[in-house]
Amino acid sequence: MTGPAHFLPANAFDAPPGLPAPLPQGERILWQGRPCGFGLAFRALHLRSVGLWFAGLALWAALPPALAGESQEALSVALPTLAVGVGALALLALLGWLSARTTTYTITNRRVVMRVGIALPMTLNLPFALVDSAACRDHGDGSADLPLRLRPGNRVAYLHLWPHARPWHLNRPEPMLRSVADGGAVAQILARALAAHRETPEEAAGPVLLRPRVARGPRLAAAS
């Protein structure tokens, strides 16, 4: 006599959005989100500074003929520079929007996962055992940057992280959740999760950078 059949749903082994694999038993998602596109464009891609640069170039070129009373000449030399500047700003804004749309940040009760990349998506898996500390930098629009300082001996290349890295920390790069909406609340979620992990530490592991390509040997960038 055969026992009752047990059936699993078709999606039982599907990974949640933004994660490379299904969560192990006991792990749960506390928060998921993505960066603000304008925040990335203005803070990571320096949209405002680029706009001011092109405006300054146009003014510098147009100022001599304008002072000489040749308004038509001033306009003719300023317009090409302004046109190039508008094109550059549009490209940066598009890049910021695409980067935000293709990024997913996930905080679980055991780790932080960053799914990033436009043309070549990759997943950065950061167990809490690797995180030495976390910080929060608030912005006027309510968003925040949340950099994660890794324990000594654990390092991810800055170019792998950018623009999801703390600016100017090149020698010891820090992964950063950039321009997260309602950043104060997300920072509290992360702080509580880290505090809970400190009370029940798990076995330490190394950071894993997952790319959609075959790995050639033991290395930080492993195959997904």
Secondary structure, 3 states (H helix, E strand, C coil): CCCCCCCCCCCCCCCCCCCCCCCCCCCCEEEEECECHHHHHHHHCCHHHHHHHHHHHHHHHHHHHHHCCCHHHHHHHHHHHHHHHHHHHHHHHHHHHHHHHCCEEEEECCEEEEEECCCCCEEEEEEHHHEEEECCEECCCCCEEEEEEECCCCCCCHHHHCCCECCCCCCCCCEEEEEECCHHHHHHHHHHHHHHHHHCCCCCCCCEEEECCCCCCCCCEEEC
